[in-house]
């Protein structure tokens, strides 16, 4: 049943965007932090509108970055799992950033979540403002918002998460192909240290 609902959501999102005249095509390689050859691979599935994801990035992620990413002990991949139209556009905005600024955009969008998430289409202008403040020009932002391939890649990321890892909540972590729900830094540390030793 969950697959059918997810399939409907994806079709619904495509229908919404087809009205906006999505154009252009772009391919993106997966962006990661840390050691590309690390024996420990952490994949985070998150939605830009998920309050738990914002909290995870405020409280837990900085310690992970300091102790495991910056020390090249792990490879850390962020994958989009948009829960709604707002999260999808926020993911598009982050992907619109220069590749070396992608994680900075993710951090900025999540840290300012309460300022841009709204129940109407005002969130689009708020996301544009975040993008402009971070150095993107409005033409670039608008072009990204209409980029069909970019939207498709983000929706595909969600579909892969559902099908391959049975992701049904965010944030979810895949650590060496094993799924975990959001956790404290202490629990994350325990899992990683067991894999290292």
C-alpha positions in Angstrom: 0.0 0.0 0.0 2.8 2.4 0.9 4.3 1.9 -2.6 1.0 2.8 -4.3 0.8 6.0 -2.2 4.3 6.9 -3.0 3.7 6.2 -6.7 0.7 8.5 -6.6 2.7 11.2 -4.8 5.4 11.1 -7.5 2.7 11.2 -10.3 1.0 14.0 -8.5 4.2 16.0 -8.2 4.9 15.5 -11.9 1.4 16.8 -12.7 1.9 19.8 -10.6 5.2 20.7 -12.3 4.0 20.0 -15.8 1.7 23.0 -15.4 4.7 25.1 -14.6 6.4 24.3 -17.9 9.5 22.4 -16.8 12.2 22.8 -19.3 16.0 22.1 -19.7 18.0 19.1 -18.8 20.8 18.6 -16.3 22.6 15.6 -14.8 24.1 15.7 -11.4 26.6 13.3 -9.8 26.0 12.4 -6.2 27.7 14.8 -3.8 29.4 13.5 -0.7 31.7 14.6 2.1 34.7 12.8 3.6 36.7 10.0 2.2 35.5 8.7 -1.2 37.3 5.4 -0.5 36.1 5.0 3.1 35.1 1.5 4.1 32.1 3.1 6.0 29.5 4.8 3.9 26.7 6.8 5.6 23.7 7.8 3.5 21.3 10.3 5.0 17.8 10.5 3.6 16.2 13.8 4.6 13.4 16.1 3.7 14.0 19.9 3.7 10.7 20.4 5.5 11.2 17.8 8.2 11.6 19.4 11.6 13.5 16.3 12.9 15.9 16.6 10.0 16.6 20.3 10.9 17.1 19.3 14.5 19.5 16.4 13.5 21.5 18.9 11.4 21.7 21.4 14.2 22.5 19.0 17.1 24.0 15.7 15.8 25.5 16.3 12.3 28.1 18.9 13.4 29.7 16.2 15.7 29.6 13.6 12.9 31.3 16.1 10.6 34.0 17.0 13.1 34.8 13.5 14.3 34.2 11.3 11.2 33.8 13.3 8.0 36.6 15.9 8.5 38.9 13.1 9.7 38.1 11.0 6.5 36.9 8.0 8.5 33.6 7.9 6.6 32.0 8.9 3.3 28.8 10.9 4.0 26.1 11.1 1.3 23.0 13.3 1.6 20.0 12.1 -0.4 16.8 14.0 -0.9 13.6 12.4 0.3 11.1 15.3 -0.2 7.9 14.8 1.7 6.0 17.6 -0.1 6.2 20.2 -2.8 8.0 22.7 -0.6 10.7 20.2 0.3 11.1 19.3 -3.4 11.7 23.0 -4.4 14.1 23.4 -1.5 16.1 20.4 -2.7 16.2 21.8 -6.1 17.6 25.1 -4.7 20.3 23.2 -2.9 21.2 21.2 -6.1 21.3 24.6 -7.9 24.3 25.7 -5.8 27.8 25.2 -7.1 28.9 21.6 -6.2 31.4 22.8 -3.6 28.6 24.8 -1.8 25.9 22.1 -1.9 26.3 21.1 1.8 26.4 24.8 2.8 23.1 25.3 1.0 21.6 22.2 2.7 22.7 23.6 6.1 21.3 27.1 5.3 17.9 25.7 4.1 17.5 23.4 7.1 18.7 26.1 9.6 16.1 28.6 8.3 13.3 26.1 7.8 10.9 28.0 10.1 11.4 31.1 8.1 10.5 29.8 4.6 8.1 26.9 5.1 4.5 28.1 4.7 1.1 26.8 3.7 0.9 28.8 0.5 3.1 29.5 -2.5 4.9 32.3 -0.6 7.6 29.7 0.2 8.8 30.0 -3.4 9.8 33.7 -2.9 11.3 32.9 0.5 13.5 30.2 -1.1 14.5 32.6 -3.9 15.6 35.0 -1.2 17.6 32.4 0.6 19.3 31.5 -2.8 20.0 35.2 -3.5 21.5 35.8 -0.1 23.7 32.8 -0.6 25.0 34.2 -3.9 22.8 32.8 -6.7 21.1 35.2 -9.1 17.4 35.0 -9.7 17.6 33.8 -13.3 19.7 30.8 -12.1 17.3 30.0 -9.4 14.3 30.2 -11.7 16.0 28.1 -14.3 16.7 25.5 -11.7 13.1 25.5 -10.5 12.1 24.6 -14.0 14.8 22.0 -14.6 12.9 18.8 -15.4 16.0 16.6 -15.1 16.9 18.0 -11.7 13.4 17.4 -10.4 13.4 13.9 -11.8 16.7 13.1 -10.1 15.4 14.2 -6.7 12.2 12.2 -7.1 14.3 9.2 -8.2 16.4 9.6 -5.1 13.2 9.3 -3.0 12.0 6.3 -5.0 15.3 4.5 -4.6 15.2 5.2 -0.8 11.7 3.7 -0.6 12.3 0.7 -2.8 15.9 -0.3 -1.9 16.0 0.7 1.8 12.3 0.9 2.8 12.7 4.5 3.9 9.4 5.7 5.4 10.5 8.5 7.7 13.1 11.2 7.8 15.9 11.5 8.7 16.9 7.9 8.0 20.5 6.8 7.9 21.9 3.9 5.9 25.2 2.8 7.4 27.0 0.3 5.3 23.7 -0.8 3.8 21.9 -1.1 7.1 19.0 1.2 7.9 18.6 3.3 11.0 16.2 5.9 12.1 17.3 9.3 13.5 19.6 8.8 16.4 21.6 10.6 19.0 25.3 11.3 18.3 26.2 8.7 21.0 24.3 5.9 19.2 25.9 7.0 15.9 29.3 6.9 17.4 28.8 3.5 18.9 27.8 2.1 15.5 30.7 3.7 13.6 33.3 2.8 16.2 32.1 -0.9 16.1 32.6 -0.8 12.3 36.0 0.9 12.6 37.4 -1.6 15.1 
